[in-house]
Amino acid sequence: MAEIQPMITVGIPVYNGEQYIQKAINSVLTQSYTNFELIISDNASTDSTEEICKEFVGNDARIRYVKQEINKGTDFNFSFVLSEARCKYFAWLAADDYWEPTFLEKNVTVLESNNKIVGSIGLVKFYGIKNFHIKKNFMYKIK
């Protein structure tokens, strides 16, 4: 029986993310839209990020975890998860962010509704950061 090709690759680049990575991964795994693969690139973390990620890998075949041997920098790590994508759509999720349960479903619906649409993103809300605000599509710090 042929394997069903996922529609979305979700990429999580991480470095020393033990404090947040579990919540980020759980927010992907609890999506209402389930036809995805999750690629986690660990940029040579020195905390318990690897152990946390490997526990998830053992429980869900949609997850692939790659541990970089040396820290190659943030740009490399973000590019790496994108380069590993094999699906029609791609979404980055920072290791200290998380999604509402219908995030993927709503964005796939928008993208599939019109082939002229090339990108989709939901409303961004900041939690735990009191001095940042969004205004006219950019972020600034209030003094």
N, C-alpha and C positions, 0 to 999 in steps of 0.2 A: 504494500500500500504506500502510495506516494505521500511524502510529508507536505503539509500545507505551508506555503510560504507566508511568513508574517507580513502584514501590511506596513508596520511601523518599526523602525529601530529607535529605541530610546538609549541615549548615551549618557552615562554618568562618569565624568572625570572626577577623581578624588585624590586628595593628599591629606593624610592625618585627619580623616573625617569621622573618627569614632563617635564624636558627640552627636552627629546629625545623620550619618549615612543610613542607619536603620529606618528612620522616619522617611527619608527620601525613597528608599527601596520599597518600603511598604506602600507608599503613595502610588507607586507604579503598579505593584502587584494587586492592589485593590481597585484598579480601574474597571469601569463598567465595560469598556472596550478591551478585549483580552487578546486580540490577534497581534501581538508584538513580540519582539525580542529585546532583551535588555543587555547592554554591554557596559561593563564597569571597568574602567582603566584606573588602576591604583598606581599612582606616580611615586612608588617606592616609600610608602608610608612606614613610619616607625612606631605607630601606636597599634591599637587592636583592630584597625580597619580591615585587614586581611581576614582575620578570624570571623568577624561579623559578616563580611561578604561571602565567605566560603560556606557559612551555615545556610545562607539563602540559596546559594548555588545547589547545595545538596537537596534542597526541597522543591526546586522549580527548574525544569529543563529549559525554560525560556531565557535563563540568565547565563551569561558568559562573563567570567571574571578573568582579567589579565593583570598580572602584577609586573610593572616595569622594574627592571633590575636596578636602574639608577633613576633619580629624579631628573627628568628631561625638561622640566618647566611647564608652566600652565598652558601656553600655546600648543606645545606638542601634545599634551594630554587631551585637550579639546579636539584637536585635529585627528588624533588617533582614533577616538571613538567614532568620529564621522567617517574616517577611512575604512573602518570595519563594518559599516552599515551595508546591508544587502536587501533592503526593502524599498518600497515605493516612497515612503515618507520617513523623515528623520526628525527627532526632537532631542535637544539637550536638556538635561536636568542637572543643575548644580547640586553637589552633594549636601549642601546645607539648605536646599529648597524642597518644597513638596507640592503636589498637585491635589486639587479637589478630585473626587472619584469619577467625574464625568469629563475631565479635561480632554483625554484622547478621543473619546466618542464625539464630543462637540466639534473638535477641530477636524477630525476625519470627515464628519458630515459636511462641514463647510468646504473642505478641499475637494471632496467627491462631487459636490453639487455643481461645480463649474470649473471646467478645465483651464480657464483663464486665470484662476486664482492660484498663485504660486506659494503663498505662505499664510499661516493663520496662527494667532496667539490669543490667549485669554487675557482677562484683566489681571494685572499684577497688584498684589497687596503685600505690604511690608508688615511683618510681625516682629516685635521686639526691637524695632529701630524707631525711636521717637523723633529724631531730628532730620529725617529725610522725607521729601515730598516729591511727587511727580507733577510737573507742570509743562504743558506743551511738548510732550514726548521726550523730555529729558529730566534727569534727576539732579537735584542740587541740595546742598546742605544749608539749613537755616542757621544763621549765626546767633 
